[in-house]
Amino acid sequence: MYGYLEVNEGVYIPRDPAKEFPTDNPQEHLVEVKPPKRGARQFAFDETYPYLDRSFGYWLNRNVIGIPFLWTVIYLRNLLHFGLKIEGRKRLKAWRKQLKGGAVTVCNHVYQFDAVAVKQALCPWRHIWIPMYAKHFNGGQYWLVRYVGGIPVPEKRSGMRKFDEAFDEYHRRGQDVLVFPEAVRWNWYTPIRPFRKGAFTMAYRWGCPVVPMAITYRKRKGLYRLFGKKDEPTVTIHVGEPIMPDNTKPRRDELERLRTEAHRRIVALAGIKHNPWDAVPDDEKRNNE
């Protein structure tokens, strides 16, 4: 249910959330999938997709081509075009031992390169894996989403076992997972939308920390006007205190605690006093009644 938005003094709101975005469906897709190039490979997102890809071609694109591209193009784009600032990273120092084995990071989903911003804030040189909307992998941004670490969420139930096995293996390697629990991207949206529970299911299963992060906006000023559109804000990503799951508690109860607490912390990190959305989506509330 959509309520009213109240923010702390100084919080910049680049778009009117009540006029420019849906207020009845917080997971409505607003970003169009770019059409694929002619002759591009088209995937089926079932048990046949290589969720855990051990091929030489994938290794080459991910490590030899993708990582230098990420550092020289996307990282710089975040810093120059979007004016990325990182705040709160010191909070992770006390958690170094727990984070070494891999964590699940959750963040609001608000612009094209926010996944890379999370990677820059968490640990720029570590691998990160990201469940993503499958249709992007058959679209014009296929290379970027696949080799930045994107894994498509299966469109068919038959693919879920291999999807889960892949993420279990990435976590076993001590690598990080990023989940956008709002599920879809709304560019430059200020409120924090309801969270799906997939991220917290992973954290509970693995017994690993959940790292909450929030992206906020600043009015584009000074030299940043040279690198981006005047009506686009610059961004700050705020790193929150990790949340540890309690595996002695019943799974269902602990998932709800993790989800509610992560949502509450991200709302606070975003400088929001009163958020229009609850932590749990309305459809899940109805199913639980």
C-alpha positions in Angstrom: 0.0 0.0 0.0 1.4 3.4 -1.0 1.5 6.1 1.7 3.3 9.4 1.9 7.0 10.2 1.7 8.8 12.3 4.3 12.6 12.8 4.2 15.3 14.3 6.4 16.4 17.9 5.7 18.8 18.1 2.8 17.7 14.9 1.0 17.4 15.6 -2.7 14.4 14.2 -4.6 15.1 14.3 -8.3 11.7 12.9 -9.5 8.2 13.3 -7.9 7.5 9.7 -6.7 3.7 10.3 -6.5 3.4 11.7 -10.1 6.1 10.0 -12.2 5.9 6.4 -10.9 3.2 3.8 -10.3 1.6 3.9 -6.8 -0.3 0.6 -7.1 2.4 -1.8 -8.4 5.9 -1.4 -7.0 7.3 -4.1 -9.2 6.0 -2.9 -12.6 8.7 -3.0 -15.3 9.5 0.6 -16.4 12.8 0.0 -18.2 12.5 -1.3 -21.7 14.7 -4.2 -22.9 16.9 -3.0 -25.7 16.4 -5.1 -28.9 19.2 -7.5 -29.7 21.6 -7.1 -32.5 20.8 -9.0 -35.7 22.0 -12.6 -35.4 22.6 -12.4 -31.7 22.3 -15.7 -29.8 19.0 -16.2 -28.1 18.9 -18.1 -24.8 16.1 -20.2 -23.2 15.9 -19.6 -19.5 15.3 -23.1 -18.3 17.5 -26.0 -17.3 19.6 -25.6 -20.5 21.0 -22.2 -19.6 24.7 -22.2 -18.3 24.0 -20.6 -14.9 27.4 -22.0 -13.8 29.5 -21.5 -17.0 32.9 -23.2 -17.0 33.6 -22.6 -20.7 36.8 -21.0 -21.9 34.7 -18.4 -23.8 33.0 -17.3 -20.6 36.3 -17.1 -18.7 37.8 -15.0 -21.5 35.0 -12.5 -21.6 34.5 -12.3 -17.9 38.2 -12.0 -16.8 40.4 -11.0 -19.7 38.0 -8.6 -21.5 35.3 -7.9 -18.9 37.4 -6.9 -15.9 39.6 -4.3 -17.7 36.5 -2.9 -19.4 34.8 -2.7 -16.0 37.8 -0.8 -14.4 38.5 1.5 -17.4 35.0 2.3 -18.6 32.2 1.6 -16.1 34.0 2.5 -12.9 35.1 5.8 -14.5 31.6 6.4 -15.8 30.2 6.0 -12.3 32.8 8.4 -10.9 32.7 11.1 -13.6 29.2 10.8 -15.1 27.3 9.9 -12.0 29.7 11.5 -9.4 29.7 8.3 -7.3 30.6 8.9 -3.7 30.8 6.0 -1.1 30.0 6.5 2.5 30.0 4.1 5.5 32.5 1.6 4.1 34.4 1.7 7.5 31.4 -0.2 9.0 32.6 -3.3 7.2 36.0 -3.4 8.8 34.7 -5.1 12.0 33.0 -7.7 9.8 36.1 -8.6 7.7 36.2 -12.2 8.9 32.5 -12.9 8.2 32.6 -11.2 4.9 35.7 -13.1 3.7 33.5 -16.1 3.1 31.0 -14.2 0.9 28.0 -12.0 1.7 24.6 -11.2 0.2 24.3 -7.4 -0.4 20.9 -5.8 -0.9 20.3 -2.3 -2.3 17.6 -0.2 -3.9 17.6 -0.5 -7.7 17.6 3.0 -9.3 20.0 3.5 -12.2 21.7 1.5 -14.9 25.1 1.1 -13.3 24.0 0.7 -9.6 25.2 -2.9 -9.6 28.7 -1.7 -10.4 28.4 1.0 -7.7 27.6 -1.7 -5.2 30.7 -3.6 -6.3 32.8 -0.5 -6.0 31.5 0.1 -2.5 31.8 -3.5 -1.3 35.1 -4.6 -2.8 36.1 -3.5 -6.4 38.3 -6.5 -7.1 36.2 -9.3 -5.9 33.8 -11.3 -8.1 30.1 -10.5 -7.5 27.1 -12.4 -8.9 23.8 -10.8 -9.6 20.4 -12.5 -10.2 18.8 -10.4 -13.1 15.7 -10.1 -15.2 16.1 -12.8 -17.8 14.9 -10.8 -20.8 18.0 -8.6 -20.7 20.2 -11.6 -21.6 18.4 -11.7 -25.0 18.6 -8.0 -25.5 21.1 -5.4 -26.7 22.9 -5.3 -23.4 23.6 -9.0 -23.3 27.4 -8.8 -23.1 27.4 -6.2 -20.3 24.8 -7.9 -18.1 26.3 -11.4 -18.6 30.0 -10.6 -18.0 29.5 -8.1 -15.2 28.3 -11.2 -13.3 24.6 -11.3 -14.1 22.7 -14.6 -13.8 19.2 -14.7 -15.3 16.4 -15.7 -13.0 14.8 -18.7 -14.8 11.5 -18.1 -16.6 10.7 -21.8 -16.2 10.6 -23.7 -13.0 12.8 -26.4 -14.6 15.8 -24.0 -14.4 15.6 -23.2 -10.7 17.6 -26.2 -9.5 20.6 -25.3 -11.7 20.2 -21.6 -10.8 20.4 -22.5 -7.1 23.3 -24.9 -7.6 25.2 -22.1 -9.4 24.8 -19.6 -6.5 25.6 -22.3 -4.0 28.9 -22.9 -5.8 29.7 -19.2 -6.1 29.1 -18.8 -2.4 31.3 -21.9 -1.6 34.1 -20.1 -3.4 33.7 -17.2 -1.0 32.4 -14.8 -3.7 29.7 -12.2 -3.2 26.1 -12.0 -4.3 24.1 -8.9 -5.0 20.3 -9.0 -5.0 18.0 -6.1 -5.8 15.1 -7.2 -3.6 12.8 -4.5 -5.2 13.0 -6.8 -8.3 12.8 -4.1 -11.0 14.6 -0.8 -11.7 13.0 2.6 -11.3 15.4 5.3 -12.4 16.0 8.0 -9.8 13.2 6.9 -7.5 13.5 8.0 -3.9 11.3 5.8 -1.7 12.3 2.2 -0.9 9.9 -0.3 -2.4 8.9 -3.7 -0.9 11.4 -6.5 -0.9 11.1 -10.0 -2.3 12.5 -12.6 0.0 15.0 -14.4 -2.3 18.1 -12.5 -1.0 17.2 -13.5 2.6 16.6 -17.1 1.7 20.1 -17.2 0.3 21.6 -15.6 3.4 19.7 -18.0 5.7 20.7 -21.0 3.7 24.4 -20.1 3.7 24.5 -18.5 7.2 26.2 -15.4 5.8 25.9 -11.7 6.4 23.4 -9.5 4.7 24.9 -6.1 3.8 22.4 -3.3 3.3 23.2 -0.4 1.0 21.2 2.6 -0.1 21.7 4.9 -3.1 20.7 8.6 -2.7 21.0 11.6 -5.0 22.7 14.9 -5.2 21.8 17.8 -7.5 24.2 17.9 -10.4 26.6 20.8 -9.9 30.0 22.1 -10.9 32.2 20.0 -13.1 29.7 17.1 -13.1 27.6 19.3 -15.4 30.2 18.6 -18.1 29.8 14.8 -17.8 26.0 14.3 -17.6 22.6 15.7 -18.3 21.5 18.5 -16.1 18.3 16.8 -15.1 20.1 13.6 -14.0 21.4 13.6 -10.4 24.7 12.4 -9.1 24.7 9.6 -6.6 26.0 8.5 -3.2 26.0 4.9 -2.0 25.7 4.4 1.7 27.0 1.2 3.3 25.1 -0.1 6.3 26.0 -2.4 9.2 25.7 -6.1 8.1 22.9 -8.2 9.5 23.7 -11.8 10.5 21.0 -14.5 10.2 20.2 -16.7 13.2 20.0 -20.3 11.9 18.8 -21.5 15.3 15.5 -19.7 14.6 12.7 -21.2 12.3 13.4 -20.4 8.7 10.1 -18.5 8.0 10.4 -16.3 11.1 14.1 -15.5 10.4 13.4 -14.6 6.7 10.8 -12.1 7.8 13.2 -10.6 10.4 16.0 -10.3 7.9 13.7 -8.7 5.3 12.1 -6.3 7.7 15.4 -5.3 9.3 17.2 -4.8 5.9 14.3 -2.7 4.6 14.3 -0.6 7.8 18.1 0.0 7.6 18.0 0.9 3.9 15.1 3.4 4.5 17.3 5.0 7.3 20.4 5.0 5.1 18.4 6.8 2.4 17.5 9.6 4.8 13.8 8.7 4.8 11.6 9.5 7.8 8.4 8.0 6.5 8.5 5.5 3.6 5.4 5.0 1.4 5.9 1.3 1.0 6.0 -1.5 3.6 8.8 -4.1 3.6 6.5 -6.9 2.4 4.7 -6.7 -1.0 0.9 -6.7 -0.9 0.6 -9.9 -2.8 2.7 -11.8 -0.3 0.6 -10.3 2.6 -2.6 -11.6 0.9 -1.1 -15.1 0.4 -0.2 -15.2 4.1 -3.6 -14.3 5.3 
